[in-house]
Amino acid sequence: MSRIGVVTGLILLLAVVAVSAGCLSYSIATVSYDGDGVHVGVDNKGEARDAVMQVTVFDLSDFKQVEVDKIVRPVHLDAGINDVIFDADLQPGPYRFYIYMMEGGERLGCVIENLEV
């Protein structure tokens, strides 16, 4: 590979890292259900921010995946660990949660968690 190709590759890699750096400032720490709602622990590694979270809940009973709820709401995340609660009434059984984090109309990422209620 030529030097120009290597340099171009490194510049592209740095550009991708720079663009995605904002996406890495939070992470989903835990997902749980306490009978009243779904608790999502979000570790905000940056400064306080306003975002939008979407939780889509799928029932995995009977060897199929059926959407049972979709909750979208704005959230304020302080620096550090935040406990975001989404009201949900779930019956005992296996569930899959798709948790999306959005900021400024842009989807920053998605986490998929399975949970037995």
Phi and psi restraints in degrees (value plus and minus 20) as a CYANA .aco file:
   2 SER   PHI     -94.8   -54.8
   2 SER   PSI     143.1   183.1
   3 ARG   PHI     -82.2   -42.2
   3 ARG   PSI     -57.0   -17.0
   4 ILE   PHI     -83.0   -43.0
   4 ILE   PSI     -61.2   -21.2
   5 GLY   PHI     -83.9   -43.9
   5 GLY   PSI     -61.4   -21.4
   6 VAL   PHI     -86.1   -46.1
   6 VAL   PSI     -65.9   -25.9
   7 VAL   PHI     -82.8   -42.8
   7 VAL   PSI     -63.4   -23.4
   8 THR   PHI     -81.1   -41.1
   8 THR   PSI     -63.0   -23.0
   9 GLY   PHI     -82.0   -42.0
   9 GLY   PSI     -62.7   -22.7
  10 LEU   PHI     -85.3   -45.3
  10 LEU   PSI     -60.2   -20.2
  11 ILE   PHI     -83.7   -43.7
  11 ILE   PSI     -62.6   -22.6
  12 LEU   PHI     -83.3   -43.3
  12 LEU   PSI     -61.2   -21.2
  13 LEU   PHI     -83.0   -43.0
  13 LEU   PSI     -64.5   -24.5
  14 LEU   PHI     -82.7   -42.7
  14 LEU   PSI     -58.3   -18.3
  15 ALA   PHI     -84.4   -44.4
  15 ALA   PSI     -62.0   -22.0
  16 VAL   PHI     -84.2   -44.2
  16 VAL   PSI     -63.1   -23.1
  17 VAL   PHI     -83.4   -43.4
  17 VAL   PSI     -62.7   -22.7
  18 ALA   PHI     -84.9   -44.9
  18 ALA   PSI     -60.8   -20.8
  19 VAL   PHI     -89.4   -49.4
  19 VAL   PSI     -57.8   -17.8
  20 SER   PHI    -106.7   -66.7
  20 SER   PSI     -23.5    16.5
  21 ALA   PHI     -79.8   -39.8
  21 ALA   PSI     -58.9   -18.9
  22 GLY   PHI     -85.9   -45.9
  22 GLY   PSI     -47.3    -7.3
  23 CYS   PHI     -93.5   -53.5
  23 CYS   PSI     -37.5     2.5
  24 LEU   PHI    -118.6   -78.6
  24 LEU   PSI      -9.4    30.6
  25 SER   PHI    -106.7   -66.7
  25 SER   PSI     -17.7    22.3
  26 TYR   PHI    -162.6  -122.6
  26 TYR   PSI     141.2   181.2
  27 SER   PHI    -171.8  -131.8
  27 SER   PSI     130.4   170.4
  28 ILE   PHI    -101.0   -61.0
  28 ILE   PSI      97.7   137.7
  29 ALA   PHI    -108.0   -68.0
  29 ALA   PSI     -69.8   -29.8
  30 THR   PHI    -166.0  -126.0
  30 THR   PSI     135.3   175.3
  31 VAL   PHI    -154.3  -114.3
  31 VAL   PSI     108.7   148.7
  32 SER   PHI    -166.9  -126.9
  32 SER   PSI     147.3   187.3
  33 TYR   PHI    -152.6  -112.6
  33 TYR   PSI     112.4   152.4
  34 ASP   PHI    -136.3   -96.3
  34 ASP   PSI      -5.9    34.1
  35 GLY   PHI      79.4   119.4
  35 GLY   PSI     -45.1    -5.1
  36 ASP   PHI    -131.2   -91.2
  36 ASP   PSI     -47.6    -7.6
  37 GLY   PHI    -189.3  -149.3
  37 GLY   PSI     148.4   188.4
  38 VAL   PHI    -110.5   -70.5
  38 VAL   PSI     105.1   145.1
  39 HIS   PHI    -121.9   -81.9
  39 HIS   PSI     104.8   144.8
  40 VAL   PHI    -137.4   -97.4
  40 VAL   PSI      96.9   136.9
  41 GLY   PHI    -106.2   -66.2
  41 GLY   PSI     102.3   142.3
  42 VAL   PHI    -137.6   -97.6
  42 VAL   PSI     103.4   143.4
  43 ASP   PHI    -114.4   -74.4
  43 ASP   PSI      85.3   125.3
  44 ASN   PHI    -113.5   -73.5
  44 ASN   PSI      87.8   127.8
  45 LYS   PHI    -103.5   -63.5
  45 LYS   PSI     -27.5    12.5
  46 GLY   PHI    -127.1   -87.1
  46 GLY   PSI    -176.9  -136.9
  47 GLU   PHI     -96.2   -56.2
  47 GLU   PSI     147.2   187.2
  48 ALA   PHI     -76.0   -36.0
  48 ALA   PSI     124.5   164.5
  49 ARG   PHI    -171.8  -131.8
  49 ARG   PSI     135.8   175.8
  50 ASP   PHI    -122.5   -82.5
  50 ASP   PSI     117.2   157.2
  51 ALA   PHI    -166.0  -126.0
  51 ALA   PSI    -200.0  -160.0
  52 VAL   PHI    -144.8  -104.8
  52 VAL   PSI     113.1   153.1
  53 MET   PHI    -137.0   -97.0
  53 MET   PSI     123.0   163.0
  54 GLN   PHI    -144.9  -104.9
  54 GLN   PSI     109.7   149.7
  55 VAL   PHI    -138.5   -98.5
  55 VAL   PSI      98.8   138.8
  56 THR   PHI    -128.0   -88.0
  56 THR   PSI     105.6   145.6
  57 VAL   PHI    -128.4   -88.4
  57 VAL   PSI     108.9   148.9
  58 PHE   PHI    -138.8   -98.8
  58 PHE   PSI     113.9   153.9
  59 ASP   PHI    -104.7   -64.7
  59 ASP   PSI     109.5   149.5
  60 LEU   PHI    -123.7   -83.7
  60 LEU   PSI      -5.9    34.1
  61 SER   PHI     -87.0   -47.0
  61 SER   PSI     137.7   177.7
  62 ASP   PHI      37.5    77.5
  62 ASP   PSI      15.0    55.0
  63 PHE   PHI      37.4    77.4
  63 PHE   PSI      12.5    52.5
  64 LYS   PHI    -163.9  -123.9
  64 LYS   PSI     141.4   181.4
  65 GLN   PHI    -132.2   -92.2
  65 GLN   PSI      95.3   135.3
  66 VAL   PHI    -143.3  -103.3
  66 VAL   PSI     105.8   145.8
  67 GLU   PHI     -88.0   -48.0
  67 GLU   PSI     107.8   147.8
  68 VAL   PHI    -135.2   -95.2
  68 VAL   PSI     -36.9     3.1
  69 ASP   PHI    -184.3  -144.3
  69 ASP   PSI     128.5   168.5
  70 LYS   PHI    -158.6  -118.6
  70 LYS   PSI     100.2   140.2
  71 ILE   PHI    -141.1  -101.1
  71 ILE   PSI     105.2   145.2
  72 VAL   PHI    -146.4  -106.4
  72 VAL   PSI     109.0   149.0
  73 ARG   PHI    -178.8  -138.8
  73 ARG   PSI     132.9   172.9
  74 PRO   PHI     -92.7   -52.7
  74 PRO   PSI     127.3   167.3
  75 VAL   PHI    -156.3  -116.3
  75 VAL   PSI     129.5   169.5
  76 HIS   PHI    -127.2   -87.2
  76 HIS   PSI     104.0   144.0
  77 LEU   PHI    -129.5   -89.5
  77 LEU   PSI      97.4   137.4
  78 ASP   PHI     -98.7   -58.7
  78 ASP   PSI     145.0   185.0
  79 ALA   PHI     -83.4   -43.4
  79 ALA   PSI     118.7   158.7
  80 GLY   PHI      78.0   118.0
  80 GLY   PSI    -177.7  -137.7
  81 ILE   PHI    -101.4   -61.4
  81 ILE   PSI     110.5   150.5
  82 ASN   PHI    -141.2  -101.2
  82 ASN   PSI     119.8   159.8
  83 ASP   PHI    -125.2   -85.2
  83 ASP   PSI      86.7   126.7
  84 VAL   PHI    -120.1   -80.1
  84 VAL   PSI     106.7   146.7
  85 ILE   PHI    -131.5   -91.5
  85 ILE   PSI     110.1   150.1
  86 PHE   PHI    -135.6   -95.6
  86 PHE   PSI     101.6   141.6
  87 ASP   PHI     -82.1   -42.1
  87 ASP   PSI     109.8   149.8
  88 ALA   PHI    -177.7  -137.7
  88 ALA   PSI     124.3   164.3
  89 ASP   PHI    -137.0   -97.0
  89 ASP   PSI      80.5   120.5
  90 LEU   PHI    -132.7   -92.7
  90 LEU   PSI     118.7   158.7
  91 GLN   PHI    -103.7   -63.7
  91 GLN   PSI     138.3   178.3
  92 PRO   PHI     -76.9   -36.9
  92 PRO   PSI     120.0   160.0
  93 GLY   PHI     128.7   168.7
  93 GLY   PSI    -198.2  -158.2
  94 PRO   PHI    -106.3   -66.3
  94 PRO   PSI     118.3   158.3
  95 TYR   PHI    -154.8  -114.8
  95 TYR   PSI     136.1   176.1
  96 ARG   PHI    -144.1  -104.1
  96 ARG   PSI     111.9   151.9
  97 PHE   PHI    -133.6   -93.6
  97 PHE   PSI     105.2   145.2
  98 TYR   PHI    -121.7   -81.7
  98 TYR   PSI      97.2   137.2
  99 ILE   PHI    -135.4   -95.4
  99 ILE   PSI      95.9   135.9
 100 TYR   PHI    -127.7   -87.7
 100 TYR   PSI     119.9   159.9
 101 MET   PHI    -134.6   -94.6
 101 MET   PSI     107.7   147.7
 102 MET   PHI    -149.5  -109.5
 102 MET   PSI     126.1   166.1
 103 GLU   PHI    -165.6  -125.6
 103 GLU   PSI     106.6   146.6
 104 GLY   PHI      42.0    82.0
 104 GLY   PSI      12.9    52.9
 105 GLY   PHI      59.4    99.4
 105 GLY   PSI     -20.5    19.5
 106 GLU   PHI    -127.8   -87.8
 106 GLU   PSI     110.1   150.1
 107 ARG   PHI     -97.2   -57.2
 107 ARG   PSI     101.7   141.7
 108 LEU   PHI    -107.6   -67.6
 108 LEU   PSI     -44.2    -4.2
 109 GLY   PHI     148.2   188.2
 109 GLY   PSI     154.5   194.5
 110 CYS   PHI    -161.4  -121.4
 110 CYS   PSI     120.2   160.2
 111 VAL   PHI    -142.5  -102.5
 111 VAL   PSI     118.2   158.2
 112 ILE   PHI    -135.1   -95.1
 112 ILE   PSI     104.5   144.5
 113 GLU   PHI    -148.0  -108.0
 113 GLU   PSI     115.7   155.7
 114 ASN   PHI    -119.5   -79.5
 114 ASN   PSI     123.1   163.1
 115 LEU   PHI    -168.3  -128.3
 115 LEU   PSI     116.6   156.6
 116 GLU   PHI    -116.2   -76.2
 116 GLU   PSI     100.9   140.9
